[in-house]
């Protein structure tokens, strides 16, 4: 497919615009897309993608139920670096590691809205992998134990209790 503007080069960029509910799309070559100022890929050279601005934009959308506007509340301040929550929302990053604890009450609902939870479950470092694996196994066994008790499967619950005790003793 040729560029719909110059009709000379192959079209490598597809642009879709929605203006006042009306959707239009066209195919451009890379040269014409740059000339028209269309953003091809915000992660490539020439286009600065600022993750901190994206995050601060999400933070300023604190309009979920139970939140008053940020300006109307007393701003908590980090005891270590002195950063306020309002400063954090403008900058998009914390001033120090203690900010996570200082703003924990405001971060938890925000993290739940942005991602599925507030606990990291990604890759495990090789050195601490055995310990983390054991902790995850303990968590899973405890959840299974609660389900067994709720379903009145007491024999299964006793087996799970014993497995939990064995794992806890092995970790000490």
C-alpha positions, 0 to 999 in steps of 0.5 A: 500500500502506498502513502495516501499523501505522497503516493510515492513511498510504502505506507508504514504508519496507520493513523486513526483519529477520533474527533467529536465521535467521528473516526477517520483513518489513513496510511502514511509513509514515515516521511509524511507522518513526521512532516504532519507531526503524527506520533509514530511510536513514543518509545523511539528516538525523537519522541520523548516519552515521559513515564513520570508525566504519565504517572503524575497524570494518573495520580491527579485523577484521584477521583475514585469513590472515597477520595476528596480532591487532593487540595482539600485534604491535609497533605501528608509529608514524608518524615525523611525527605519532606516531600508532600503527596501533592509534590509526588503527584506533580513529579511522578516519583518519590523523593526517598524509599520512606515515601512509600510508607508515608503515603501508603494509605493513598497508594494502595487504592491507586495501585489497585486501580492501576494494576491487579494488586499491590504485591509484586509477584514477578520474577524471583531473584536466584539467591533468595528464591528458595525462601520466597518459594517457601513463603509463597507455598505457605501462603497457598497452604494457608488459603487452602486450609481456610477453604477446607475449614469453611467447607468443613473438610476437617481431615484435609484441614488437619493434613494442611495444618501439619504441612504448614507446621513442617514448612514453618519449622524447616524455615526456622 
